[in-house]
Amino acid sequence: MPADAHRHPTPAAPAAPSPGAPAQPGASPAGPVPHAGTPRASASGAPAPASSAHQAAPGRNPAGADPQAAVPSSYGTGVPAAPGPHPAAPAAQPASASDTAPNGAPAAPVQGPPVQGRPPASGTGVRLDRRASDEGVAGGDDYTLQAPDPRVAPEPHAAVCVACRAGRVDDDGYCENCGHAQPRERDHMEQECGPVAAVSDRGLRHHRNEDAFAVGTTTLPDGAPVSVAVVCDGVSSATRPDEASLAASRAANASLLDALPRGTHPQQAMHEAILAASEAVDALAGEQPTEAREHAPQQNAPACTIVGAVVTAGLLVVGWVGDSRVYWIPVDRSAPAARLTEDDSWAAQMVAAGLMGEAEAYADHRAHAITGWLGADAYELEPHTAAFKPDRPGVVVVCTDGLWNYAESADDMAEAVPADAAARPLHAARVLVGHALDGGGHDNVTVALVPFPAVPQGAGSA
């Protein structure tokens, strides 16, 4: 994004570090993948003592992308499973997204009695979709749609269209017969790693999923369990936002799973993880060919937001840049829920400066412009981190604005989170994604759920 795009970042007040536990090697990565969506008003519930800097810049308005289903991969990043606007089955195994005809062979057209007013189907594989003129098939305003020729053997292992179930899918992901776009790997992703689970979906309005996530578990040096979740949202106004979010989530997750077992304090490890994610996104800008940069100098560098959480037996650490959020939802719903992050957005900046009330700021058309992001064209990076010591069990919700747009306040989010989320995090993540899709699914939707306190690796959900 151009440097003159009203981005005036406000430094975040550093959160007071809280005591952390040491760690020891043996990180056990697991994995899925997560975005940058258009920020919305953040009528948050009881704000937790998190520090943040939120400034607005009209130049960065995140948007959504494609759904995904994921299976574990290195460092907890996800690999897509079954496509679809709604979460898939609870297995951590990848599911194929394409429907195929028996033995991969295209379905041959079936001929029946001619429909009144239309000529019989041609045996040459040409279908007439309008009534032929008096002069014949080629006359008048008739047009033909070429059907697949059953006499032509399909190429071995060729993908078959999920729509017509007959045409071959070309390299661009479109059916050569009906032209239907095929589901992409990241359209819908799910991942469960021990007690941590995450789901990401393309939503109902965007052509691809630009969100990404990574989850994992490891142990501290004293053997105590620790859970990690990272969610990123690609900035749609930038180039290759889907690649940016994926690179950032993987880099941050890998950094955390490497630092925590070595005894690095969780809050310091989170700070370093965000810096690692920033470097990974910056590197993407240098990968663009020189010729491409010369032909499109106005294009913004790849960019994304990031938010993450580290949960131990007695400590909860969050870190973020941008407008993706973390919510605290106690198991005992009689206790108040809280939002633990503050958006880097124009509206949040106006409210923090005392220039506008919250209602007025979020009603402004500039409200959702983000003021902080990861990318080569970002201002000086200022990761926000904060540490908390909850006094009761609960669930940490790490999400992009594709979810919180439909549950902005902490109370709204608590109402949307199932009561058994701590025991069944994957199921709860699917429910939350469904909540956003039922609300309109205007953006990519990604959410990770981490039970507090951390439980030993191996615990999972049904």
N, C-alpha and C positions, 0 to 999 in steps of 0.2 A: 504494500500500500504506500502511496506517496508520503514523503516525510512531512508534507505540509497539511496532511489530513487531520485537522483539529485534534490530534492526540496529545493531550497534556497530562501525562501520568502523575498521579498523586502518590507520594511515597507512603507505603503502608507502615503503620505503627507496629514495630516488632513485638510479637507475642512473647510473654515471659516464658522462658524455657522451663519445662518441668522435669523433674528427675526422671531419668530413664534407666533401663536395665541394660547391661552389657549383652553381647551376643557371641555366637560361636558358629564356625562354618557348618555347612550342611544345608544350605538353602535349597528348598524343594520347589522349583518353579512349576507353575501350572499355567493353563492359558486360554484366553479369548481375545477379542479385539474391540474398542469404542469410538469426537465431533466438535463443531462450533455452530450453534444455532442462534437465531435472532433473540437477543435478550428481551426479557419482559419485565414488567414491574415486579419487584420483589417484596411483597407484603409479608415479610418473614415473621415468624413467631418469636418467642423470647430469644434474643440474640445471645449467643454464647460469647465468652471472652476471647473471641478470635480477632486478630488484627488484620487489617487489609487496607489496600489503597484502591479506590474506585474512581477512575476518571473517565470521561467520555470522549469519544472521538467518532464523529459521524462516518469516518471512513471504514470502520470495521463492523459490519453487521453480520453476525454469523447466521448461517442457514443450515438446512438439513441435508441428508443424503440417503444411503441405501440400507435396508435391513440386513441382518446377518445371523448365522448360528455358528457357534464356535466350539472347537475341541482344543484340548490343551496342546500348546506348542512351547517352544523354548521360552523360558522366563515368563510363563503365564500369559503369553499373548494368545489370542483366540483365532481359531480357524473356522470359517463359516460352516454351518451345517445346512439345515433345510430352509429353503426360502419361504417367504410368506409374511404377510403383514402382522401375524400374531405368533407369539412364541411357539416353538416346536416342543416335541416330547422331551421329558426330563433326562434323556440319556446324555452322557458326556461324549458319546460317539458321534462322529460326523455323519450327517445324513445327506444322501445325494439329492441335488436340487432338480434334476432333470428327469422327465418321464420318457421312457423309450418304448418303442414297439417291440414285439417279440423278436429276439435275435437281432435287434437293431435295424430290421428291415422296414422301409416305409410302407405305410398302409396303402393298399391298392384301392383306387376309386371303385365304388359299387354302382353298377348300373341297374336301374329299375325302369318301370314303365315311364314314358315321357309325361311330364307335367303339362296339363292343358295350357295352351298359350305359349309353351316353350318347346324348342326343338329337343330331341333326345340328346343325351350326352354323347359327345364325340369319342370315338374309340382311340383317338390320337392323343388323349390327355389334355384336350382343350375344353374348358367349361365356358358356356355362354351365360353371362350374368344378366343380359338383357334380351328381350325378345328380338329375334333376327328380323331384319327388314325384308321387304318383298324381294329385294334384289339378291338376297343371300346373306351368308354369314358375314361377309366383309362390308356390306353396305350399311347405309343409315348411320345411326348413332350408337351402334353396337360396339362393345369392347370385349375382349377376352381376357381371362385370367388363367395363366398357365398352371396346371396342376402337375404334381410330380409324376414322372413317367415310371410306372411300375416295372418296366422292362430294364430300367437302369439300376444296376446293383449299387447300393450305398457303399461309401468308402468304409473300410474297417474302422470300428470304434468311433465313427462319426456321431456327433451329438445330434439328437433328434429334438425338434421343437416341442415344447411343453404345451403349446396352444393347439396347433393343428395335428400334432403327433405324426407328422409325415415328412415335413421339410427338414432339410439339413441346416444346421446352425453354422453361419460363417464366422470368420475370425473376429468380426466386430460384435458378435453376440446377437445377431438378428437372424430370423428364419429366412432362408432363401425362397421359401414358398409363400408364406403369408406375411412376412415382414415383421412378425411379432418379436419384440425385445425379450430376450431370455433372462430369467432370474440371475442375479449376480451372487457371487459367493458371500459378499458382506451384506446382502439384503436383510438377513436375519441371523444373528449369532447368539449362542448361549454357551456359558462355561461355568462349571462348578469345580472348585478346588478345595477339598476338605469342607470347612464350614463357610467358605466364601463363595458367592455366586454372582453372576452378572449376565445381563441380557441386553442386546442391542438390536434395534430394528430401523429399517429405512423410513418408516412412517408412510403416510398415505399421499403426500404431495410432492415429494422429491424423487428424482430419477436415480439417485444412488445414496448410499449411506456414507457420510463423511465423519461419523463418530467412530471411536475405537476405545477399547478397554483392555486392561491386563490385570489379572489377579494372581495371587500366590501366597504361599505359607512357608515359614521357615522357623528356626529357633534362635533364641538369644544365647549368648555364651553359657548361661546357667541352665540351659535346656528348656526354658520357658517358651511356650508357643507364641508366635506373632503372625498376624494376618495383614495382608497388603492388598489394596485396591487402587487402581489408577484409571481415570476416565478422561478422555480428550475429545474435543469438539472442533472439527476443521472449520476454518473461517471461509465461508462460501465466496466472499468477494476476492479471495486470493486464488492463486493457481495451485492445483494439486492438493486441495485441502484434505482429501481422503488419505493421501500419502503422509501428510504432515501429522495428522492425528495418530496414525498407525505407528510412525517412527517415534513420536513422543511417548506414547503409552509403553512401547516396548523398552525404550531407553530408560525411562523412569522406573519401571518395574525391575529391570535388571540391576539398576543401581541400588535400589532398596534391598533386594534379595542378596546383594553382595555385601553391602555395608552393615546391615543389622547383625548378622552372625559374627561379625568381627568386633562387635562391641560399640559401634558408633551409636550415639544417643539418637533415638528415633526422630527427634525434631531436626537435628543436624543432618541426619540421613535423608529426610524429606527435602530439606533445602538443597542438598547436593543432587538429589534425584531430579528436581525441577531444572537445575542447571544442565544436567546431562540431557534431559529432554530438549531443552532449548538448543543445545549444540547439535542434536540429531536433526532438528527441523532446519536450523541454519544451513546444515550441510546439503539439504535438498536444493537450496537456491543455487548452489554452485554446480549442481548436476545438470542444469538446463543448458543445452547447447548454445554456444555464443551466437550462432546465426538466429536462433529462436529469440534470444534476448534482444537482438538488434531489431528484429521485425516487430516485436511487441514490447517496447521499453516501458510502456505504461502499465503492464501487468504487475500485480503485487506478488511478492515472494510468498512461497508456501507458508501458511500460518495456522495456528490452532490455539485453543484454550487448554488448560490442564487443571485437574483437581485430583487429590489423592488422600488416602487415609491409611494410617498404620495403627493397628490395635494390638495391645499386649494384655497381660493379665490385669494391669491396673492403670494403664495409660492410653489415651487416645490422642493421636497427633494428626492434624490436617494441614494440607498445603495446597495453594492454588495460584493461578494467574488467569484472569478472565472472569467469565460469568457462570461457569459451572459451579455446582454447589455441594455442600455436605450438610445433612440434617441428622440430628440426634433424636431418636424415637425410643423412649423407655418402654420396657416390656410392661411395666405397670402404667397403664394409660391414665391413671389418676394424677401422675406426675407430669409436669409440662414438657412438651417437646421443644426443640430449639434448632435454629439455623446456625451453623458454626462458621460460615464464611460470609464475606461481604463482596458483592459483585464489583468488578472493575468495569463500571459503566457510567455513562453520562448522568443518568438519573441519580445513581448512588453518590456521584461526585457533587451534584447540586445540593442534595440533602445534607451530606456531610459538611459542606461549606456554609450551610445555613441560608443559602440563597433561595431555596424553594422548599415547600412542604412536600412530603412524600407523595401525596395524591396529585399535586400539581406537576411534580417532576416526572412521574410515571405516565401522566397523560400527555406529555410532550412527545412530538414525533421523533425527537432525538433520544428518547429515554433508553432505547435498547442498543445504542452504539457503544461498543466496548472500548475501554481505554487501556486494557492490558492484554497481551497475547504473546505467544512464542513465535518467533519468525525473524528472518534476517532484517526486516524493515521495522522491527519493534524498537521503541525507545529503550533506554537502559533498563535491563531486566531487574525487577524487584520482586522476588518470590515472597509470598505471604505464607507464614506458618503460625500455628497456634497449638498449644497442648492443653489437654483437659484430663481431669481425674473424676470420671462419673462415679457416683456413690451407689449406683444400682445397675442391674443388667439392662441392656437395651440393644438396639440395632442402629448401625451407622448406614445412612443412605447416601451414596455417592452418585451424583447424576448430572446430566446435561440439561440445558434449558428446554429441551424437547419434552422432558417430564415435568420440571417444575413450573412450566408455563400453565400446566393444568392443576397444580397444587402448590401455589406460591408460598403461602404462609406455613409455618411449622405445624400449626393445627390442621391445616388442610392436608399436609403430607402425612401426618399421623393418622388421619382418618382414612387415607388411601392405602396405607400399609397394612397388610393382613395381621391379625393378632398373633399368628403363629410364625411370623417372619424369622424370628431368631432360630426356631427349630427347623423351618423349611425355607431357607433363603432363596433357592432357585424358584420355587413355586411363587414366592412373594414377588420376586423380580419380574416374573411373567405377568403377574396380576397388575403390577405398576405400569408395565409397558402397555398392557391392554387398556388400562385407565387412560393413558395418553392417546391411544388410537381411538378409543371410544369418544374422546373429547374433540377429535378432529384430526389428530396425527399430522399437524402442519409442518412438523420438523422431524429430523431423525430423533430417535428416543433411545437413550442408553442409561442403565442404572446398575450399580453394583451394591450388594448388601453384605455387611460385615457384622456379625454378632459381637457384642461386648459383654463380658471380657472374652479374650481370645481363648479358643478351646483347642485341645490337642489335634494335630493333623489326623485326618481319617474320619472325623465327624462330618456328616453331610446332611443333606435334606432329601426328602422323598419327592 
